Amino acid sequence: MEKPVIVTVDDDPGVSRSVARDLRRRYGHSYRVVRADTAADGIASVRELRLRGDDVAAILADYRMPQMNGVEFLEQAMDLYPYARRVLLTAYADTEAAIQAINVVDLDHYLLKPWDPPEEKFYPVLDAQLEAWQRTDRRRSDELRVVGARWSAPSYEVRDFLARNQVPYRWMLADSAEGAELLAAAGQADTTVDTTAGGTVNGTATGTVNGTATATVGGTVPARLPLVVTADGTTLVAPAPAELAQAVGLATAPATDFYDLIVIGGGPGGLGAAVYGASEGLRTVMVEQHASGGQAGQSSRIENYLGFPDGVSGAQLADRARRQALKFGAELLSARTVTSLEVKGQARVVGFDDGGRIAAHTVILATGVSYRRLGAPGLDDFIGSGCYYGAALTEAPECRDREVYIVGAANSAGQGAVYLSGYASKVHLIVRGDGLERTMSHYLIEQISRIPNIEVHLGTEVVGAEGDGHLERITLKDADGERTADAEWLFVFIGAEPFTDWLGEIIERDDRGFILTGPDLTAGERRPRNWSLRREPYHLETNVPGVFAAGDVRAESIKRVASAVGEGAMAVALVHRYLEKT
């Protein structure tokens, strides 16, 4: 097999030779270095590599090149090699452009010239990028295929589940020729190819049956959608999350029935607890209902997390934490819904919706929060078919050259606006208040102000929604009254509700449902006399000994990724102290 390739492009011949020399000296034994002196030659080289079937690990491009600058070059190259690591070579004066490029081409790193000595300033950067590329799953995305309808909520839910769990797949519409062929092969529909329409199939979404989208293919048999076809040819029709998780290799069943620590929730707090619990020798299992990363995992880019100066997507951060937890021996269960928590002597017993149960000495509740529903009349009819809660990154390519609306004024809404501005012709940020300063970080406000296709509408609300089968129009209300706007995409980020109703009366919560811990607990009869850490001025224990809360689900917590991770780690330290006392 040919060595993977590192491509370097710089229009300064001297610099170009120096870059190639440094690369060959360090990486020549494992990688082939391809050098180009112009952007045009570089694109030609990348295309030739693609045709030959070579694998490109990294692409380094100088920012200041005539005819085509480095950002434009990387934007073209990433269409041919989407998994290649992208590095922009810049001068000090170009750092602002490099930062902006992070959002244009999902830049992995920008490197200031000169970088002498390379052992200190060049090789560590490339080592990290190549290591990340080696870890990336570069299998062909068509190993798993999903056939669905464009405005189908069940189809969206399957795509979103796969994307958030880092499972590559290929998406096709039921009314495409290939989609119809798969439906027919799966026995889901009879196919009639209309060759007069350029080989496409007459197939359109016709409604839902028991919550499952249907489509008429070739005007004959209704197909139940979505259809999932695995690499080995197994077909799943409108699969439930647990069925889909098993089919793609995610763990859903616990290895044993008793642990030292059960972590409920796989957001930053839960992942932090799983990493620290397992790394410190506790038999640890983490249970997640949807996908690792929680609400933070849907963030398109987090730029204020310690240690990531160039930013990191929520999915990337969650994937790294998940792999870290697995490395230390934690079990991670996906697509499992917890419905009960009981105290049985020294055991804390967790029940699932399918009747299964596991027990442990201790439990950390890190169920996080979900976005509150927008109460505009008619909007609930379009959830998953035009209205999306969170970033819904799978929908971004569909928004290309169209106008989109975002509701919210916190960091998640700002991050979503910046990300979608790279696809949409215009992004309307709908803000109920009179400004962003109280709820959004300063760096995001500054970033939004510099993006010309983002328009902020202050003092504005969405008060209605209409459409035929999918969202088509929304009604906006501001100081001047109501108006109607054409809108097929609406993304909502309006605060959070804790996922705690399943706890019943066993865990003390505030009037909004957030879990009370430590000093926030009342002095009523429900606080047990043997409250294990009652002398500590601050801790994360609930009113039930051995049960702790961490992250956004905890009352009075700071709603930030870093604080959730910190609380997850701190909760594990308190678990150890609890176990020592019992």
C-alpha positions as CSV (number, residue, x, y, z in Angstrom):
1,M,0.0,0.0,0.0
2,E,1.2,3.5,-0.9
3,K,2.2,5.7,2.0
4,P,-0.3,8.4,2.9
5,V,0.5,11.8,1.6
6,I,1.3,15.2,3.1
7,V,0.6,18.0,0.6
8,T,2.3,21.4,1.0
9,V,1.6,24.5,-1.2
10,D,3.6,27.8,-1.0
11,D,4.2,30.2,-3.9
12,D,7.6,31.3,-2.4
13,P,10.0,28.6,-3.8
14,G,12.5,29.0,-1.0
15,V,9.8,28.6,1.7
16,S,8.2,25.7,-0.3
17,R,11.5,23.8,-0.4
18,S,12.1,24.4,3.3
19,V,8.7,23.2,4.3
20,A,9.1,20.0,2.2
21,R,12.6,19.4,3.6
22,D,11.4,19.7,7.2
23,L,8.5,17.4,6.5
24,R,10.6,14.7,4.8
25,R,13.2,14.8,7.5
26,R,10.6,14.1,10.2
27,Y,7.9,12.1,8.4
28,G,9.5,10.7,5.3
29,H,9.7,7.2,6.7
30,S,5.9,7.0,7.1
31,Y,4.5,9.6,4.7
32,R,5.1,10.8,1.1
33,V,5.5,14.6,0.8
34,V,4.0,16.3,-2.3
35,R,5.1,19.9,-2.9
36,A,3.5,22.5,-5.1
37,D,4.7,26.1,-5.8
38,T,1.3,27.5,-6.9
39,A,-2.3,27.0,-5.8
40,A,-3.2,25.8,-9.3
41,D,-0.5,23.2,-9.2
42,G,-1.5,22.2,-5.7
43,I,-5.2,21.6,-6.7
44,A,-4.0,19.6,-9.8
45,S,-1.8,17.4,-7.5
46,V,-4.7,16.9,-5.1
47,R,-7.0,15.9,-7.9
48,E,-4.5,13.5,-9.3
49,L,-4.0,11.9,-5.8
50,R,-7.8,11.5,-5.6
51,L,-8.0,9.8,-9.0
52,R,-5.2,7.4,-8.0
53,G,-6.9,6.5,-4.8
54,D,-4.1,7.8,-2.6
55,D,-4.9,8.9,1.0
56,V,-4.0,12.5,2.0
57,A,-3.3,12.9,5.7
58,A,-2.6,16.7,5.9
59,I,-2.6,19.7,3.6
60,L,-0.5,22.8,4.5
61,A,-1.2,25.9,2.4
62,D,0.3,29.4,2.6
63,Y,-2.3,32.1,3.1
64,R,-0.8,34.8,0.8
65,M,-0.8,33.2,-2.7
66,P,-1.8,35.1,-5.9
67,Q,-5.0,34.1,-7.8
68,M,-6.1,31.8,-4.9
69,N,-5.3,32.4,-1.2
70,G,-4.7,29.6,1.2
71,V,-8.2,29.6,2.6
72,E,-9.7,29.3,-0.9
73,F,-7.3,26.5,-1.7
74,L,-8.2,24.5,1.4
75,E,-11.9,25.0,0.7
76,Q,-11.4,23.3,-2.7
77,A,-9.1,20.6,-1.3
78,M,-11.5,19.6,1.5
79,D,-14.1,18.6,-1.1
80,L,-11.7,16.0,-2.4
81,Y,-10.2,15.0,1.0
82,P,-12.7,15.9,3.8
83,Y,-10.7,13.9,6.4
84,A,-7.3,15.5,5.7
85,R,-6.0,17.8,8.4
86,R,-6.0,21.4,7.3
87,V,-3.1,23.8,8.3
88,L,-2.8,27.4,7.2
89,L,0.7,28.9,7.0
90,T,0.5,32.6,8.0
91,A,2.5,35.7,8.8
92,Y,1.8,37.5,12.1
93,A,-0.2,40.1,10.2
94,D,-2.6,37.4,8.9
95,T,-3.7,35.9,12.2
96,E,-7.1,37.6,12.0
97,A,-7.7,36.0,8.6
98,A,-6.6,32.7,10.0
99,I,-9.1,32.9,12.8
100,Q,-11.9,33.7,10.4
101,A,-10.8,30.7,8.3
102,I,-11.6,28.4,11.2
103,N,-15.3,28.9,10.4
104,V,-14.9,28.9,6.6
105,V,-13.0,25.6,6.1
106,D,-13.1,24.1,9.6
107,L,-9.4,24.9,9.9
108,D,-7.5,22.5,12.2
109,H,-4.5,24.8,12.9
110,Y,-2.8,27.9,11.7
111,L,1.0,28.1,11.9
112,L,3.0,31.3,12.1
113,K,6.1,31.6,9.9
114,P,9.0,31.3,10.6
115,W,8.9,28.3,12.9
116,D,12.6,27.8,13.6
117,P,13.5,25.6,15.3
118,P,11.0,23.1,13.8
119,E,11.6,20.7,16.7
120,E,9.8,23.2,19.0
121,K,7.4,25.1,16.8
122,F,6.6,22.9,13.7
123,Y,6.8,19.2,14.5
124,P,4.7,19.2,17.7
125,V,1.8,20.8,15.7
126,L,2.1,18.3,12.8
127,D,2.5,15.4,15.3
128,A,-0.8,16.3,16.8
129,Q,-2.6,16.7,13.5
130,L,-1.3,13.4,12.0
131,E,-2.2,11.6,15.2
132,A,-5.8,13.0,15.0
133,W,-6.0,11.9,11.3
134,Q,-4.9,8.4,12.2
135,R,-7.6,8.2,14.8
136,T,-10.3,9.4,12.3
137,D,-12.7,6.8,11.0
138,R,-12.1,7.2,7.2
139,R,-14.2,4.3,6.1
140,R,-16.5,5.0,3.1
141,S,-19.6,6.7,4.2
142,D,-21.7,4.4,2.1
143,E,-21.0,1.5,4.4
144,L,-24.2,2.5,6.2
145,R,-27.0,3.9,4.0
146,V,-30.1,5.7,5.1
147,V,-33.1,6.2,2.8
148,G,-35.7,8.7,3.9
149,A,-37.9,11.7,3.0
150,R,-36.6,15.3,3.0
151,W,-39.1,16.7,5.5
152,S,-39.6,13.5,7.6
153,A,-39.1,13.9,11.4
154,P,-38.3,10.1,11.8
155,S,-35.7,10.4,9.0
156,Y,-34.1,13.4,10.7
157,E,-34.1,11.6,14.1
158,V,-32.1,8.7,12.6
159,R,-29.6,10.9,10.8
160,D,-29.2,13.0,13.9
161,F,-28.6,9.9,16.1
162,L,-26.0,8.6,13.7
163,A,-24.2,12.0,13.3
164,R,-24.1,12.7,17.1
165,N,-22.7,9.2,17.7
166,Q,-20.0,9.7,15.1
167,V,-21.3,6.9,12.9
168,P,-20.6,7.6,9.2
169,Y,-23.5,7.1,6.8
170,R,-24.7,8.0,3.3
171,W,-28.1,9.7,3.0
172,M,-30.4,9.4,0.0
173,L,-33.9,10.4,-0.7
174,A,-36.6,7.8,-1.3
175,D,-37.6,9.5,-4.6
176,S,-34.1,9.1,-6.0
177,A,-33.2,6.2,-8.3
178,E,-30.8,4.7,-5.9
179,G,-33.1,5.2,-2.9
180,A,-35.9,3.5,-4.7
181,E,-33.7,0.6,-5.6
182,L,-32.8,0.1,-2.0
183,L,-36.4,0.3,-0.9
184,A,-37.3,-2.3,-3.5
185,A,-34.5,-4.6,-2.5
186,A,-35.6,-4.4,1.1
187,G,-39.2,-5.3,0.1
188,Q,-40.4,-1.9,1.1
189,A,-41.7,-0.7,-2.2
190,D,-42.2,-1.7,-5.9
191,T,-40.1,0.5,-8.1
192,T,-41.1,2.2,-11.3
193,V,-38.3,4.2,-12.8
194,D,-39.4,7.2,-14.9
195,T,-36.7,7.3,-17.5
196,T,-38.2,10.4,-19.1
197,A,-37.3,12.3,-15.9
198,G,-33.6,11.6,-16.3
199,G,-33.7,8.3,-14.6
200,T,-35.3,9.5,-11.4
201,V,-38.2,7.9,-9.6
202,N,-41.7,9.4,-9.1
203,G,-41.7,9.2,-5.3
204,T,-43.0,11.8,-2.9
205,A,-43.6,11.9,0.8
206,T,-47.2,11.3,1.5
207,G,-47.6,11.4,5.3
208,T,-47.0,9.3,8.3
209,V,-48.3,5.9,9.6
210,N,-48.0,5.5,13.4
211,G,-45.4,8.2,13.5
212,T,-43.4,6.7,10.7
213,A,-43.0,8.6,7.4
214,T,-44.2,7.0,4.3
215,A,-43.5,7.6,0.6
216,T,-45.1,6.4,-2.6
217,V,-42.4,5.1,-4.9
218,G,-43.3,4.8,-8.6
219,G,-47.0,5.4,-7.7
220,T,-47.3,1.9,-6.2
221,V,-46.6,0.6,-2.8
222,P,-46.1,3.0,0.2
223,A,-42.7,2.7,1.7
224,R,-42.1,3.0,5.5
225,L,-39.3,5.4,6.1
226,P,-36.5,5.7,7.1
227,L,-34.8,2.6,5.8
228,V,-31.4,1.8,7.2
229,V,-29.1,-0.6,5.4
230,T,-26.0,-1.7,7.2
231,A,-22.7,-2.7,5.6
232,D,-23.6,-6.4,5.7
233,G,-26.9,-5.8,4.0
234,T,-29.1,-5.9,7.1
235,T,-32.2,-3.7,6.8
236,L,-33.9,-1.8,9.5
237,V,-37.2,-0.1,8.9
238,A,-37.9,3.0,11.1
239,P,-35.6,1.6,13.8
240,A,-35.9,2.6,17.4
241,P,-32.7,4.2,18.9
242,A,-31.8,1.0,20.8
243,E,-32.2,-1.1,17.7
244,L,-30.2,1.3,15.6
245,A,-27.5,1.5,18.3
246,Q,-27.1,-2.3,18.4
247,A,-26.9,-2.4,14.6
248,V,-24.0,0.1,14.4
249,G,-22.0,-1.5,17.2
250,L,-22.8,0.8,20.1
251,A,-22.9,-0.9,23.5
252,T,-26.5,-1.1,24.9
253,A,-26.3,-3.9,27.5
254,P,-24.3,-3.7,30.8
255,A,-21.6,-6.3,31.3
256,T,-22.6,-6.9,34.9
257,D,-25.4,-6.0,37.3
258,F,-23.3,-4.3,40.0
259,Y,-20.8,-1.4,39.8
260,D,-19.0,1.0,42.1
261,L,-20.4,4.0,40.2
262,I,-23.2,4.5,37.8
263,V,-23.1,7.8,35.9
264,I,-26.5,8.8,34.4
265,G,-26.1,11.1,31.4
266,G,-23.3,11.5,28.9
267,G,-22.8,15.2,28.6
268,P,-19.6,17.0,29.7
269,G,-20.4,16.4,33.4
270,G,-21.2,12.7,32.8
271,L,-18.2,12.1,30.6
272,G,-15.9,13.9,33.1
273,A,-17.2,11.6,35.8
274,A,-16.8,8.5,33.7
275,V,-13.2,9.4,32.8
276,Y,-12.1,10.2,36.4
277,G,-14.1,7.4,37.9
278,A,-12.6,4.7,35.6
279,S,-9.1,6.2,35.7
280,E,-9.2,6.0,39.5
281,G,-10.1,2.3,39.6
282,L,-13.8,2.5,40.1
283,R,-16.0,0.0,38.2
284,T,-17.8,2.6,36.2
285,V,-20.7,2.5,33.8
286,M,-22.2,5.6,32.0
287,V,-25.7,5.5,30.7
288,E,-26.8,7.9,27.9
289,Q,-30.2,8.1,26.3
290,H,-29.2,9.8,23.1
291,A,-25.5,10.5,22.3
292,S,-22.3,11.3,24.1
293,G,-21.8,15.0,24.5
294,G,-25.4,16.0,25.5
295,Q,-26.4,19.5,24.6
296,A,-22.8,20.6,24.3
297,G,-22.2,17.9,21.8
298,Q,-24.5,19.7,19.4
299,S,-22.4,22.9,19.5
300,S,-20.8,23.7,16.1
301,R,-17.7,25.2,17.7
302,I,-16.7,25.9,21.3
303,E,-13.9,28.5,21.4
304,N,-13.6,29.3,25.1
305,Y,-12.7,25.8,26.4
306,L,-9.3,25.6,28.0
307,G,-6.6,24.0,25.9
308,F,-8.3,24.6,22.5
309,P,-7.1,28.0,21.3
310,D,-8.5,27.3,17.8
311,G,-11.8,26.1,19.1
312,V,-13.3,22.6,19.0
313,S,-16.7,21.3,17.9
314,G,-18.9,19.8,20.6
315,A,-18.9,16.5,18.6
316,Q,-15.1,16.4,18.6
317,L,-14.8,17.2,22.3
318,A,-17.4,14.5,23.1
319,D,-15.7,11.9,20.9
320,R,-12.3,12.5,22.6
321,A,-13.8,12.3,26.0
322,R,-15.7,9.1,25.1
323,R,-12.5,7.4,23.8
324,Q,-10.7,8.5,26.9
325,A,-13.3,7.0,29.2
326,L,-13.2,3.7,27.2
327,K,-9.4,3.7,27.4
328,F,-9.6,3.7,31.2
329,G,-12.1,0.9,31.2
330,A,-15.5,2.6,31.7
331,E,-18.5,1.0,30.1
332,L,-20.6,3.4,28.0
333,L,-24.2,2.4,27.3
334,S,-26.1,4.1,24.5
335,A,-29.8,4.5,23.8
336,R,-30.8,3.4,27.2
337,T,-33.5,5.3,29.1
338,V,-33.3,5.4,32.9
339,T,-36.8,5.6,34.5
340,S,-36.2,5.0,38.3
341,L,-33.7,5.3,41.1
342,E,-34.2,3.3,44.4
343,V,-32.3,2.8,47.6
344,K,-31.9,-0.8,48.6
345,G,-29.7,-0.8,51.8
346,Q,-26.2,0.1,50.7
347,A,-27.1,-0.3,47.0
348,R,-28.5,2.4,44.7
349,V,-30.6,0.6,42.0
350,V,-31.3,2.2,38.6
351,G,-34.2,0.9,36.4
352,F,-34.6,1.1,32.7
353,D,-37.7,1.6,30.5
354,D,-37.4,-2.0,29.3
355,G,-37.5,-3.4,32.8
356,G,-33.8,-4.0,33.2
357,R,-31.9,-2.9,36.3
358,I,-28.4,-2.3,37.5
359,A,-27.0,-1.4,40.9
360,A,-24.0,0.3,42.4
361,H,-22.6,1.7,45.6
362,T,-22.9,5.3,44.2
363,V,-24.7,7.2,41.5
364,I,-23.8,10.5,39.8
365,L,-26.8,12.3,38.2
366,A,-25.5,14.2,35.2
367,T,-28.6,14.1,33.0
368,G,-28.1,17.7,31.8
369,V,-30.8,19.8,30.3
370,S,-32.7,20.1,27.1
371,Y,-33.9,23.1,25.2
372,R,-37.2,24.5,26.2
373,R,-40.0,24.3,23.6
374,L,-41.0,27.4,21.9
375,G,-44.7,27.9,22.5
376,A,-45.7,29.5,19.2
377,P,-49.0,28.1,17.9
378,G,-48.4,25.5,15.1
379,L,-44.7,25.1,15.7
380,D,-44.9,21.6,17.3
381,D,-46.3,20.2,14.1
382,F,-42.9,20.9,12.4
383,I,-40.4,19.5,14.8
384,G,-37.9,17.6,12.7
385,S,-39.5,19.0,9.5
386,G,-38.2,22.5,9.6
387,C,-38.1,23.3,13.3
388,Y,-35.1,22.0,15.2
389,Y,-34.0,22.3,18.8
390,G,-30.3,22.8,18.9
391,A,-27.8,23.1,16.2
392,A,-29.0,20.2,14.1
393,L,-25.7,20.0,12.2
394,T,-27.0,17.4,9.8
395,E,-29.3,20.1,8.3
396,A,-26.7,22.7,7.6
397,P,-25.8,21.5,4.1
398,E,-29.5,21.6,3.2
399,C,-29.6,25.3,4.1
400,R,-27.1,26.3,1.5
401,D,-28.0,29.6,-0.2
402,R,-31.3,29.9,1.8
403,E,-32.4,32.1,4.7
404,V,-32.5,30.5,8.1
405,Y,-33.9,31.8,11.5
406,I,-32.4,31.2,14.9
407,V,-34.2,31.9,18.1
408,G,-32.0,32.5,21.2
409,A,-29.5,34.9,22.8
410,A,-27.0,32.6,24.6
411,N,-23.7,31.1,23.5
412,S,-25.3,28.1,21.8
413,A,-27.5,30.4,19.6
414,G,-24.4,32.5,18.7
415,Q,-22.3,29.5,17.9
416,G,-25.2,28.1,15.7
417,A,-25.5,31.5,13.9
418,V,-21.8,31.6,13.1
419,Y,-21.8,28.0,11.9
420,L,-24.9,28.3,9.7
421,S,-23.6,31.6,8.2
422,G,-21.1,29.5,6.3
423,Y,-24.0,27.8,4.5
424,A,-27.0,30.1,4.5
425,S,-27.4,33.2,2.3
426,K,-28.7,35.0,5.5
427,V,-29.1,34.1,9.1
428,H,-31.7,35.9,11.2
429,L,-31.0,35.8,14.9
430,I,-34.2,36.4,16.8
431,V,-33.7,37.8,20.2
432,R,-36.5,38.6,22.6
433,G,-34.5,41.0,24.8
434,D,-32.9,44.3,24.0
435,G,-29.4,43.1,23.6
436,L,-26.9,40.1,23.7
437,E,-24.5,41.4,26.3
438,R,-26.2,39.8,29.4
439,T,-26.4,36.3,27.9
440,M,-23.7,35.8,25.2
441,S,-19.9,35.8,25.6
442,H,-18.1,38.9,24.3
443,Y,-16.0,37.0,21.7
444,L,-19.2,35.7,20.1
445,I,-20.9,39.1,19.9
446,E,-17.8,40.5,18.3
447,Q,-17.6,37.6,15.8
448,I,-21.3,37.9,14.9
449,S,-20.9,41.7,14.3
450,R,-18.2,40.9,11.7
451,I,-20.2,38.4,9.7
452,P,-22.2,40.3,7.0
453,N,-24.9,37.7,6.5
454,I,-26.0,37.6,10.1
455,E,-28.8,40.0,11.1
456,V,-29.8,40.4,14.7
457,H,-33.4,41.2,15.4
458,L,-33.8,42.6,19.0
459,G,-37.1,42.7,20.8
460,T,-38.6,40.1,18.5
461,E,-40.4,36.9,19.1
462,V,-41.8,34.0,17.0
463,V,-45.5,33.8,17.6
464,G,-46.8,31.5,14.9
465,A,-45.8,28.9,12.3
466,E,-47.5,27.5,9.2
467,G,-46.7,25.0,6.4
468,D,-48.0,22.1,4.3
469,G,-46.1,19.0,5.4
470,H,-43.1,21.1,6.6
471,L,-42.4,24.5,7.9
472,E,-42.9,27.3,5.3
473,R,-43.8,30.5,7.2
474,I,-43.3,32.0,10.6
475,T,-45.0,35.0,12.3
476,L,-42.7,37.5,14.0
477,K,-43.8,40.0,16.5
478,D,-41.8,43.2,17.5
479,A,-42.6,46.7,18.6
480,D,-44.1,47.5,15.2
481,G,-46.5,44.6,15.3
482,E,-46.7,41.2,13.6
483,R,-45.3,40.2,10.2
484,T,-45.0,37.0,8.3
485,A,-41.7,35.7,6.9
486,D,-41.0,32.8,4.6
487,A,-38.9,30.3,6.6
488,E,-38.2,26.6,6.0
489,W,-35.5,26.3,8.7
490,L,-35.9,27.5,12.3
491,F,-33.3,26.5,15.0
492,V,-34.3,27.1,18.6
493,F,-32.0,27.7,21.6
494,I,-34.2,29.2,24.3
495,G,-32.9,28.0,27.7
496,A,-33.0,24.7,29.4
497,E,-35.2,22.3,31.3
498,P,-33.7,19.6,33.5
499,F,-34.4,15.9,32.7
500,T,-35.4,15.0,36.2
501,D,-39.1,14.1,36.2
502,W,-38.2,10.4,36.3
503,L,-36.7,10.8,39.8
504,G,-40.1,11.1,41.4
505,E,-39.9,12.1,45.1
506,I,-36.7,10.4,46.0
507,I,-34.3,13.3,45.1
508,E,-35.0,16.8,46.4
509,R,-35.3,19.4,43.6
510,D,-36.2,23.1,43.3
511,D,-39.4,24.4,41.8
512,R,-37.9,24.3,38.3
513,G,-36.8,20.6,38.6
514,F,-33.1,21.2,39.1
515,I,-31.4,18.9,41.7
516,L,-30.6,20.4,45.1
517,T,-27.2,19.6,46.6
518,G,-25.2,20.5,49.7
519,P,-26.0,23.9,51.2
520,D,-29.0,24.3,48.8
521,L,-30.9,21.5,50.5
522,T,-33.6,22.4,52.9
523,A,-33.4,21.6,56.6
524,G,-36.6,19.6,56.4
525,E,-37.3,16.0,57.5
526,R,-36.2,14.6,54.1
527,R,-32.5,15.3,54.8
528,P,-31.2,12.1,56.2
529,R,-29.4,12.1,59.5
530,N,-26.5,10.2,58.2
531,W,-25.9,12.8,55.4
532,S,-22.4,11.5,54.6
533,L,-20.6,14.8,53.9
534,R,-22.7,17.2,56.0
535,R,-19.7,19.0,57.5
536,E,-18.3,20.1,54.1
537,P,-19.0,23.8,53.2
538,Y,-19.6,22.8,49.6
539,H,-20.2,19.6,47.8
540,L,-22.4,17.8,45.3
541,E,-24.2,15.3,47.3
542,T,-28.0,15.2,47.1
543,N,-30.4,14.4,50.0
544,V,-29.8,10.7,49.3
545,P,-26.4,9.5,50.6
546,G,-24.2,8.2,47.9
547,V,-26.1,10.0,45.1
548,F,-24.4,13.1,43.7
549,A,-25.3,15.6,41.0
550,A,-23.0,17.3,38.5
551,G,-23.3,19.7,35.7
552,D,-26.2,21.7,34.3
553,V,-28.8,19.5,36.0
554,R,-27.7,20.7,39.4
555,A,-29.4,23.8,40.9
556,E,-27.2,26.9,40.9
557,S,-24.6,25.4,38.6
558,I,-22.7,27.5,36.1
559,K,-24.0,26.6,32.7
560,R,-20.6,26.1,31.0
561,V,-18.9,23.1,29.5
562,A,-15.8,23.6,31.6
563,S,-17.7,23.8,34.9
564,A,-19.7,20.7,34.1
565,V,-16.5,18.7,33.5
566,G,-15.1,20.1,36.7
567,E,-18.1,19.1,38.7
568,G,-18.0,15.6,37.2
569,A,-14.4,15.2,38.4
570,M,-15.2,16.7,41.8
571,A,-18.2,14.3,42.2
572,V,-15.8,11.4,41.7
573,A,-13.6,12.7,44.5
574,L,-16.6,12.8,46.8
575,V,-17.6,9.3,45.7
576,H,-14.2,8.1,47.0
577,R,-14.8,9.9,50.3
578,Y,-18.3,8.4,50.6
579,L,-17.0,4.9,49.9
580,E,-14.3,5.3,52.6
581,K,-17.0,6.3,55.2
582,T,-19.4,3.4,54.4
